[in-house]
Amino acid sequence: MSQRTKEHIRRWIFGLPMAVWVTCLTTVCLAATSLFLYVNTNLVTITNSDGQKTVVFAQTIDKRLLVREIADMRCSEDDIITYDQAKHGYGELHVEHAFPVTILVDGEKITENLIECTVADALDIMGVTLSGDDYTEPALTAKIESASSIAVHRVTYNDYTKNETVPFETQYQYTSLFYRSPERKMVMQNGADGVINAKLRDKVVDGEIVETSVIEDYGSTEAVPEIIKVYGEGAAVSSMTAPEGVTLDENGIPTQYSAVLTMKATGYYSAAGKGASGLGLSYGTFAVDPKVIPYGTRVYIASADGKFVYGWAMPTDTGSFIHTNNMQVDLFYETYEESYINAVQEVKVYIVG
């Protein structure tokens, strides 16, 4: 380019109006600003463990500042922030909020802010170790997803040899049979002390014995309880229960029955074990004329005044008395003494089925 041409261009440029110069300068500045923003500004999608989500334009690379001030989300120093910039200008940021986790161990409380983890992870982070049969509640594999407490239970064992007498217990059985002599007592089984002669092991959890097991037995014997039968108002002799679906009144008498018979009741004892029907003999069975009450029929027997209650019963036997009085029941007792105490009394027999 000649010197003359250069001079011509220079005079043309400096001869441009001021408005043109301003327009050109503004355009250059805008272009530079746009380039700067393009290079330094990101479109960031922000999510957190609360389920919140927002999208912001941001120049800062300070992740906590970005979350707190630009996205207006809560964020603590213990929260975990992850940032993934898939490509220039776009990024994804996730805030995993920490929450307090307390471990109760050895009489102390240890608390730290953690993010979602398992119980085992929490123990490891907080420096708590287990040994032997120690265990935790919740279990080690349980997930912690919010503020939680973990209990660490220390387990130890104590082995020892024990040789001592175990006193027998006294148990009471109640019967209305003794209504004529309420102070009467009858020993049904004599008690006998037991003996513990064994090597034992106590399982101790957090200082308390929760279980004792026998490691080796050197000849222990169990105590035999003493069983005493005493008077109990309205207590049935029989242990049989009402047939399913049968309703009872406030005195335990069935409200549904096909007939009610007034009969003479005596008592008997037999070592035979079976009645004439071939069925067994026990409290709750009785002898009767099977033509009056067939074998196997379910009945309820009690005196009219309710002082004596034989209870739910079933005929399984008969006797020679039917030839002189077929309106008689002979109630079975497992001891001769009880059958004697029964004597002769009048009862109501409710025929149920």
C-alpha positions in Angstrom: 0.0 0.0 0.0 1.4 3.4 -1.0 2.1 6.2 1.3 -0.6 8.3 -0.3 -3.3 5.5 0.2 -2.4 5.2 3.8 -2.7 8.9 4.3 -6.1 8.9 2.6 -7.4 6.1 4.9 -6.1 7.9 8.0 -7.9 11.1 7.1 -11.1 9.1 6.4 -11.0 7.4 9.8 -10.4 10.5 11.8 -13.1 12.2 9.8 -15.8 9.8 11.0 -18.5 11.3 13.2 -18.3 10.8 16.9 -21.6 8.8 16.9 -19.9 6.2 14.7 -17.0 5.9 17.0 -19.3 5.4 20.0 -21.3 2.7 18.2 -18.1 0.9 17.3 -16.7 1.0 20.8 -20.0 -0.2 22.3 -20.1 -3.1 19.9 -16.6 -4.1 20.8 -17.3 -3.9 24.5 -20.5 -5.9 24.2 -18.7 -8.6 22.2 -15.9 -8.7 24.8 -18.4 -9.0 27.7 -20.3 -11.7 25.9 -17.2 -13.6 25.3 -16.1 -13.2 29.0 -19.5 -14.4 30.2 -19.6 -17.3 27.9 -16.2 -18.4 29.1 -16.8 -17.8 32.8 -20.5 -18.5 33.3 -22.1 -21.9 33.8 -25.7 -23.1 33.8 -25.8 -25.2 36.9 -28.6 -27.6 38.1 -28.6 -27.8 41.9 -30.3 -30.6 43.8 -30.2 -31.7 47.5 -31.2 -34.7 49.6 -34.3 -32.7 50.7 -35.6 -33.2 47.2 -35.2 -29.5 46.2 -34.1 -28.6 42.7 -33.2 -25.3 41.0 -31.2 -24.1 38.0 -29.0 -21.0 38.1 -26.4 -19.1 36.0 -23.3 -18.7 38.0 -19.7 -17.5 37.6 -18.4 -18.5 41.0 -16.7 -21.9 41.5 -17.2 -21.7 45.3 -19.7 -24.5 45.7 -21.0 -23.6 49.2 -21.4 -19.9 48.1 -23.2 -21.1 45.1 -25.6 -23.2 47.1 -26.2 -20.7 50.0 -26.4 -17.3 48.3 -27.2 -18.0 44.6 -29.5 -21.0 45.0 -30.8 -19.9 48.4 -30.5 -23.5 49.8 -29.3 -24.5 53.3 -25.8 -25.9 53.5 -23.6 -26.7 56.4 -19.9 -27.4 56.7 -20.6 -31.1 57.2 -22.8 -31.5 54.1 -21.2 -33.3 51.2 -21.3 -31.3 47.9 -20.5 -33.0 44.6 -20.1 -31.1 41.3 -20.1 -32.7 37.9 -19.3 -30.5 34.9 -20.5 -32.6 31.9 -19.2 -30.1 29.4 -18.3 -26.4 29.2 -21.1 -24.2 30.4 -23.2 -26.9 32.0 -22.9 -28.6 35.4 -24.8 -30.6 38.0 -24.3 -30.0 41.7 -25.8 -32.2 44.5 -25.9 -31.4 48.2 -26.1 -34.4 50.6 -27.2 -32.9 53.9 -25.6 -34.2 57.0 -27.6 -35.1 60.1 -26.8 -35.9 63.7 -26.0 -39.5 64.6 -25.6 -40.4 68.3 -23.9 -43.6 69.5 -24.7 -44.8 73.0 -21.7 -46.9 74.1 -20.0 -47.7 77.4 -22.2 -45.3 79.3 -21.3 -42.4 77.0 -22.9 -40.5 74.1 -20.9 -39.7 70.9 -22.5 -37.5 68.3 -21.4 -36.5 64.9 -23.0 -35.1 61.7 -23.0 -37.8 59.0 -24.6 -38.4 55.6 -26.5 -41.5 54.6 -24.5 -44.6 55.6 -24.9 -47.9 57.4 -24.6 -48.5 61.1 -21.3 -50.2 60.5 -20.0 -47.1 58.6 -21.1 -44.8 61.4 -19.2 -46.9 64.0 -16.1 -46.8 61.8 -16.3 -43.1 61.3 -16.8 -42.4 64.9 -14.1 -44.8 66.1 -16.3 -47.3 67.9 -15.2 -50.9 67.8 -17.1 -54.2 68.6 -15.6 -57.3 69.9 -16.8 -60.9 70.6 -20.6 -61.0 70.6 -21.1 -57.3 70.9 -24.0 -56.1 68.9 -25.9 -52.9 67.9 -29.4 -51.7 67.6 -30.2 -51.2 64.8 -28.1 -54.0 63.2 -24.8 -53.2 61.6 -26.3 -53.5 58.1 -29.2 -51.1 58.7 -29.1 -47.9 56.7 -29.1 -44.5 58.5 -31.0 -41.9 56.5 -31.9 -39.3 59.1 -31.1 -38.2 62.6 -30.7 -41.4 64.6 -29.4 -43.1 67.7 -27.3 -46.3 67.7 -27.0 -48.4 70.9 -23.9 -50.5 71.3 -24.4 -53.5 73.6 -21.3 -55.0 75.2 -21.6 -58.8 75.7 -19.4 -60.8 78.1 -19.7 -64.3 79.7 -19.0 -65.5 83.2 -18.4 -69.2 83.9 -18.8 -70.7 87.4 -19.7 -73.9 89.2 -22.8 -74.0 91.4 -23.8 -76.6 93.9 -26.9 -75.7 95.9 -30.4 -76.8 96.9 -33.4 -75.4 95.0 -36.5 -75.2 97.3 -39.7 -76.5 95.9 -42.6 -74.2 95.2 -46.2 -74.6 96.5 -48.9 -74.5 93.9 -52.6 -74.3 94.6 -55.5 -75.9 92.8 -59.0 -74.5 93.5 -62.2 -76.5 93.7 -65.8 -75.8 94.7 -66.0 -79.5 96.0 -64.9 -78.2 99.4 -67.9 -75.8 99.7 -69.2 -77.6 102.8 -65.8 -77.2 104.6 -64.0 -74.2 102.9 -61.0 -74.5 105.3 -60.3 -78.0 103.9 -56.9 -78.6 102.2 -55.8 -81.6 100.4 -52.2 -82.4 99.4 -52.3 -83.7 95.8 -48.5 -83.9 95.4 -45.7 -83.7 97.9 -43.0 -81.3 97.1 -39.3 -82.1 96.9 -36.3 -79.9 96.8 -34.1 -79.9 93.7 -30.3 -79.7 93.5 -28.2 -77.7 91.1 -24.7 -79.2 90.7 -23.4 -77.9 87.4 -21.0 -75.6 85.6 -23.0 -72.6 84.5 -22.4 -69.7 82.1 -24.0 -66.3 82.6 -24.5 -64.1 79.5 -24.0 -60.5 80.6 -25.2 -57.6 78.4 -24.3 -54.1 79.4 -23.5 -55.4 82.9 -26.8 -57.3 83.4 -27.3 -61.1 83.3 -29.8 -61.9 80.6 -29.3 -65.6 80.3 -27.9 -68.5 82.2 -27.1 -71.8 80.5 -25.7 -75.1 81.6 -22.3 -75.9 80.2 -21.8 -79.2 82.1 -24.2 -81.0 84.5 -22.8 -83.0 87.4 -26.1 -84.6 88.5 -28.7 -81.8 89.0 -32.3 -82.6 89.9 -35.4 -80.4 89.4 -37.5 -79.4 92.3 -40.9 -81.1 92.5 -43.7 -78.6 93.3 -46.1 -79.3 96.2 -49.6 -79.2 94.9 -52.4 -78.4 97.4 -56.1 -78.4 96.5 -58.1 -75.7 98.4 -61.6 -74.3 98.2 -62.4 -71.8 95.5 -65.9 -70.4 95.2 -67.5 -71.5 91.9 -64.3 -73.3 90.8 -65.1 -76.2 88.5 -63.7 -79.7 89.3 -63.3 -80.5 85.6 -60.8 -78.7 83.4 -62.8 -79.3 80.3 -64.0 -76.1 78.4 -67.2 -75.2 76.7 -67.7 -76.4 73.2 -67.0 -73.9 70.5 -69.8 -71.5 69.8 -71.6 -72.1 73.1 -72.4 -68.9 75.0 -72.5 -68.6 78.8 -74.2 -66.4 81.3 -72.5 -64.4 84.0 -72.3 -67.6 86.2 -70.7 -69.7 83.5 -73.9 -71.7 82.8 -74.7 -72.3 79.1 -77.5 -70.3 77.6 -78.0 -72.8 74.8 -79.0 -76.4 75.6 -81.4 -79.1 74.5 -82.5 -80.1 77.9 -81.8 -79.7 81.6 -82.1 -82.6 84.0 -82.3 -82.6 87.8 -80.3 -85.6 89.0 -78.7 -87.2 92.0 -74.9 -86.9 91.9 -72.5 -89.3 93.7 -68.8 -89.6 93.3 -66.5 -92.5 92.5 -62.9 -93.3 91.9 -61.5 -96.1 89.8 -57.9 -97.2 88.9 -59.2 -98.9 85.7 -58.3 -96.0 83.5 -61.2 -96.6 81.1 -65.0 -96.6 81.4 -67.6 -99.0 80.0 -67.6 -97.0 76.8 -63.9 -97.7 76.2 -63.2 -94.0 76.7 -60.9 -92.7 79.5 -61.7 -91.7 83.0 -60.5 -88.4 84.5 -61.9 -85.2 86.1 -64.7 -84.2 83.8 -66.0 -87.8 83.0 -68.9 -89.5 84.8 -71.0 -92.7 84.8 -74.7 -92.6 83.8 -77.4 -94.6 82.1 -76.4 -94.2 78.5 -80.1 -94.5 77.5 -80.7 -91.2 79.4 -77.5 -89.4 78.4 -75.5 -91.2 75.5 -71.8 -91.6 75.9 -69.8 -88.7 74.5 -72.5 -86.1 75.1 -71.2 -82.7 76.2 -73.0 -81.5 79.4 -72.5 -78.9 82.1 -73.0 -80.0 85.7 -73.6 -77.7 88.8 -75.8 -77.6 91.8 -78.9 -75.4 91.5 -77.5 -72.9 94.1 -74.1 -72.7 92.3 -72.2 -73.7 95.4 -70.9 -76.9 93.7 -69.6 -76.8 90.1 -68.4 -80.0 88.5 -68.2 -78.1 85.2 -68.1 -79.3 81.6 -68.2 -83.1 81.4 -68.8 -86.1 79.2 -70.3 -89.6 80.1 -67.8 -92.4 79.5 -69.0 -95.0 82.0 -72.0 -96.6 83.6 -72.8 -98.5 86.8 -75.2 -100.9 88.5 -77.0 -97.9 90.0 -78.9 -97.5 86.8 -81.1 -100.4 87.7 -82.4 -98.7 90.8 -82.2 -95.0 89.7 -81.5 -94.1 86.1 -81.7 -90.4 87.0 -78.3 -90.5 88.7 -74.8 -89.4 87.7 -71.7 -90.8 89.3 -69.0 -88.1 89.0 -65.4 -89.3 88.5 -62.6 -88.1 90.8 -58.9 -88.9 90.5 -58.6 -89.5 94.2 -60.8 -91.7 96.5 -60.9 -88.9 99.1 -62.5 -86.5 96.7 -65.1 -89.0 95.6 -65.9 -89.5 99.3 -66.2 -85.8 99.9 -68.7 -85.5 97.0 -71.2 -87.6 99.0 -74.7 -87.3 97.6 -76.1 -84.0 96.2 -78.6 -82.8 93.7 -77.3 -81.2 90.5 -78.6 -79.7 87.3 -77.3 -81.4 84.1 -77.4 -79.2 81.1 -77.4 -81.2 77.9 -75.6 -79.3 75.2 -74.6 -81.9 72.5 
